[in-house]
């Protein structure tokens, strides 16, 4: 709230004031919890990005985990408020996770086949 007091919001749109109002209603504990979750996701995505950039196999699994971590939320939303768009997003995300997992498994399968042929 101290930082928000320094912002010039006099000529701001109503959306900014709604954001300020929502932040004040959250309370400190929820605000910290949301910040910690955001920090966790940022750490996961930074680790994943660096690993993919360095072409590390474990980073592919980070991608599967990060993408798959949204499935429970999408499932909950689809069950609570069924809609064809929600169902489509859920099924699409499941398909993407399966595709990414198959890609992540492939290098491991090639190494296993190479070991069995050389043994």
SERO-4910 file (N, C-alpha, C, O; in steps of 0.05 Angstrom, whole numbers):
BEGIN
 pado doro    nc1    nc2    nc3   cac1   cac2   cac3    cc1    cc2    cc3    oc1    oc2    oc3
  Unk    A     17    -24      0      0      0      0     17     25      0     10     45    -12
  Unk    A     40     23     13     59     46     14     68     53    -14     69     76    -21
  Unk    A     75     32    -30     84     37    -58     61     48    -75     65     66    -91
  Unk    A     37     38    -71     14     48    -86      8     77    -81     -2     91    -98
  Unk    A     15     86    -57     11    114    -50     28    133    -66     21    156    -70
  Unk    A     51    123    -76     69    139    -92     62    140   -121     73    156   -137
  Unk    A     44    122   -130     36    121   -158     16    143   -164     -1    150   -148
  Unk    A     19    155   -187      0    175   -196    -23    162   -210    -20    154   -233
  Unk    A    -45    158   -196    -68    145   -207    -91    164   -213   -114    155   -218
  Unk    A    -86    190   -212   -108    209   -215   -120    208   -243   -144    211   -247
  Unk    A   -103    205   -264   -113    204   -291   -114    175   -301   -114    170   -325
  Unk    A   -117    156   -283   -116    128   -291   -144    118   -298   -164    130   -291
  Unk    A   -144     96   -313   -169     84   -320   -181     70   -296   -168     66   -275
  Unk    A   -206     62   -298   -220     48   -276   -208     21   -271   -210     11   -248
  Unk    A   -195      9   -291   -183    -17   -288   -161    -16   -267   -158    -35   -251
  Unk    A   -145      5   -267   -123      7   -247   -134     10   -219   -124     -2   -200
  Unk    A   -156     25   -216   -168     28   -190   -180      1   -181   -180     -5   -157
  Unk    A   -191    -14   -199   -201    -40   -192   -179    -59   -183   -183    -75   -164
  Unk    A   -156    -57   -195   -132    -72   -187   -124    -64   -159   -118    -82   -142
  Unk    A   -122    -39   -153   -115    -29   -127   -135    -39   -106   -127    -48    -84
  Unk    A   -161    -38   -113   -182    -47    -94   -179    -77    -89   -182    -86    -67
  Unk    A   -174    -93   -111   -171   -122   -107   -147   -128    -90   -148   -147    -74
  Unk    A   -125   -114    -94   -101   -119    -78   -105   -113    -48    -95   -127    -31
  Unk    A   -120    -92    -42   -125    -85    -14   -144   -105     -1   -142   -110     23
  Unk    A   -162   -117    -16   -180   -137     -5   -167   -164      0   -177   -179     16
  Unk    A   -145   -169    -14   -132   -195    -11   -121   -199     18   -124   -220     29
  Unk    A   -110   -179     28    -97   -181     55    -69   -191     52    -61   -202     31
  Unk    A    -52   -186     72    -24   -192     70    -17   -222     66      0   -228     50
  Unk    A    -31   -240     79    -24   -268     78    -30   -280     50    -14   -295     39
  Unk    A    -53   -273     39    -59   -282     12    -41   -270     -9    -32   -283    -28
  Unk    A    -34   -245     -5    -16   -231    -24     11   -245    -24     23   -249    -45
  Unk    A     21   -252      0     47   -266      2     45   -293    -10     63   -302    -24
  Unk    A     23   -307     -6     19   -334    -17     19   -333    -48     32   -350    -61
  Unk    A      5   -314    -59      5   -311    -88     33   -304    -98     41   -314   -119
  Unk    A     47   -287    -84     74   -281    -91     93   -304    -91    110   -307   -108
  Unk    A     90   -322    -71    107   -345    -69    101   -365    -91    119   -377   -102
  Unk    A     75   -369    -98     68   -386   -120     80   -375   -146     91   -390   -163
  Unk    A     77   -349   -150     89   -336   -174    119   -339   -175    130   -344   -196
  Unk    A    132   -336   -152    161   -340   -151    169   -369   -157    188   -374   -171
  Unk    A    153   -388   -148    158   -416   -154    156   -422   -184    173   -435   -195
  Unk    A    135   -411   -196    131   -415   -225    154   -401   -240    164   -412   -260
  Unk    A    161   -377   -231    183   -363   -245    209   -379   -243    224   -380   -263
  Unk    A    215   -391   -220    239   -407   -217    237   -432   -235    257   -439   -248
  Unk    A    214   -444   -236    211   -468   -253    215   -460   -282    229   -475   -297
  Unk    A    203   -438   -291    206   -431   -319    234   -421   -326    244   -426   -348
  Unk    A    247   -408   -307    275   -399   -312    293   -424   -314    310   -425   -332
  Unk    A    290   -443   -296    306   -467   -297    300   -483   -323    319   -493   -336
  Unk    A    275   -485   -330    267   -498   -354    280   -485   -379    291   -498   -396
  Unk    A    278   -459   -380    288   -444   -403    318   -447   -406    329   -451   -428
  Unk    A    333   -444   -384    362   -447   -385    369   -476   -393    388   -480   -409
  Unk    A    355   -495   -382    361   -523   -389    355   -529   -418    371   -543   -431
  Unk    A    333   -518   -429    327   -522   -457    348   -508   -475    356   -519   -495
  Unk    A    356   -485   -466    376   -470   -481    403   -485   -482    417   -485   -503
  Unk    A    409   -498   -460    434   -514   -459    430   -543   -470    448   -559   -468
  Unk    A    406   -548   -480    399   -574   -492    402   -598   -472    413   -619   -479
  Unk    A    392   -593   -447    393   -614   -427    368   -631   -428    346   -620   -431
  Unk    A    371   -657   -426    348   -675   -428    328   -670   -405    304   -672   -409
  Unk    A    338   -665   -381    321   -661   -358    302   -637   -362    281   -636   -350
  Unk    A    311   -618   -378    294   -594   -382    269   -601   -398    248   -588   -395
  Unk    A    271   -622   -414    247   -630   -429    226   -640   -409    202   -635   -413
  Unk    A    235   -654   -388    216   -663   -368    205   -640   -351    182   -641   -342
  Unk    A    221   -619   -348    211   -595   -334    188   -583   -351    168   -574   -339
  Unk    A    190   -584   -377    169   -574   -395    144   -590   -391    122   -579   -390
  Unk    A    147   -617   -390    124   -634   -386    110   -628   -359     86   -626   -357
  Unk    A    126   -624   -338    115   -619   -312    101   -592   -311     79   -589   -300
  Unk    A    114   -571   -322    102   -544   -322     76   -544   -338     56   -532   -329
  Unk    A     75   -557   -360     51   -557   -376     29   -574   -363      6   -567   -362
  Unk    A     37   -597   -352     18   -614   -338      8   -603   -312    -13   -612   -303
  Unk    A     22   -585   -300     14   -574   -274    -12   -557   -277    -26   -552   -257
  Unk    A    -19   -549   -301    -43   -534   -305    -68   -552   -309    -91   -542   -307
  Unk    A    -64   -577   -314    -86   -595   -319   -106   -597   -296   -130   -596   -300
  Unk    A    -97   -600   -271   -116   -601   -248   -134   -575   -247   -158   -577   -240
  Unk    A   -122   -552   -252   -138   -527   -252   -159   -527   -274   -182   -520   -270
  Unk    A   -150   -536   -298   -169   -537   -320   -190   -557   -316   -213   -553   -324
  Unk    A   -184   -580   -304   -203   -600   -298   -224   -590   -278   -248   -594   -281
  Unk    A   -215   -576   -257   -232   -564   -237   -251   -544   -251   -275   -544   -246
  Unk    A   -240   -527   -268   -257   -507   -281   -277   -520   -300   -300   -511   -301
  Unk    A   -269   -541   -313   -288   -555   -331   -310   -569   -316   -333   -568   -325
  Unk    A   -304   -580   -293   -325   -593   -276   -343   -572   -264   -368   -576   -263
  Unk    A   -332   -551   -254   -348   -530   -240   -366   -515   -259   -389   -510   -254
  Unk    A   -354   -506   -282   -369   -490   -301   -365   -503   -329   -348   -493   -345
  Unk    A   -380   -524   -335   -376   -537   -360   -382   -519   -383   -401   -504   -384
  Unk    A   -364   -520   -402   -366   -506   -427   -349   -520   -448   -329   -532   -441
  Unk    A   -357   -518   -473   -342   -532   -494   -314   -520   -497   -296   -535   -503
  Unk    A   -311   -495   -492   -284   -483   -493   -267   -494   -471   -244   -501   -476
  Unk    A   -278   -495   -447   -262   -506   -424   -254   -535   -430   -231   -543   -425
  Unk    A   -273   -551   -440   -267   -579   -447   -246   -580   -469   -228   -597   -468
  Unk    A   -248   -563   -489   -228   -563   -511   -200   -556   -501   -181   -568   -509
  Unk    A   -199   -536   -483   -173   -528   -472   -161   -551   -455   -137   -557   -457
  Unk    A   -178   -564   -439   -169   -586   -423   -158   -609   -440   -136   -619   -436
  Unk    A   -174   -617   -460   -165   -639   -478   -141   -631   -494   -123   -648   -498
  Unk    A   -140   -606   -503   -116   -597   -517    -91   -598   -500    -70   -606   -509
  Unk    A    -93   -589   -475    -70   -589   -457    -62   -618   -451    -38   -623   -449
  Unk    A    -81   -636   -447    -74   -664   -443    -59   -675   -467    -39   -689   -464
  Unk    A    -69   -669   -491    -55   -678   -515    -27   -667   -517     -8   -681   -525
  Unk    A    -23   -642   -510      3   -629   -511     22   -643   -491     45   -648   -497
  Unk    A     12   -649   -467     29   -662   -447     37   -690   -456     60   -697   -453
  Unk    A     19   -704   -468     25   -731   -479     47   -728   -501     66   -743   -501
  Unk    A     43   -709   -519     62   -705   -540     90   -698   -529    110   -709   -538
  Unk    A     91   -679   -510    116   -671   -498    130   -694   -483    154   -697   -484
  Unk    A    114   -710   -469    125   -733   -455    137   -754   -475    158   -765   -470
  Unk    A    123   -758   -497    134   -776   -518    160   -766   -529    179   -782   -534
  Unk    A    162   -740   -533    187   -728   -543    209   -731   -522    232   -738   -529
  Unk    A    202   -727   -497    222   -729   -476    232   -757   -472    255   -762   -464
  Unk    A    215   -777   -478    223   -805   -475    241   -814   -499    258   -831   -495
  Unk    A    237   -803   -522    252   -812   -546    282   -813   -544    294   -833   -550
  Unk    A    295   -792   -534    325   -794   -532    333   -817   -514    353   -830   -519
  Unk    A    318   -822   -493    324   -843   -474    321   -870   -488    337   -889   -484
  Unk    A    300   -873   -505    296   -898   -519    319   -903   -539    327   -926   -542
  Unk    A    328   -882   -553    350   -885   -572    375   -894   -558    390   -911   -568
  Unk    A    381   -883   -535    405   -891   -519    402   -920   -511    422   -935   -511
  Unk    A    378   -928   -502    374   -956   -493    378   -975   -517    391   -996   -513
  Unk    A    368   -969   -540    371   -986   -564    400   -987   -572    410  -1009   -580
  Unk    A    415   -965   -570    443   -965   -577    459   -982   -558    478   -996   -567
  Unk    A    452   -983   -533    466   -999   -513    461  -1029   -519    480  -1045   -516
  Unk    A    436  -1036   -526    430  -1064   -530    443  -1074   -556    450  -1098   -557
  Unk    A    447  -1057   -576    460  -1066   -601    490  -1068   -598    503  -1084   -612
  Unk    A    502  -1053   -580    531  -1054   -576    539  -1075   -556    562  -1083   -555
  Unk    A    520  -1084   -540    527  -1104   -519    530  -1132   -530    536  -1151   -515
***
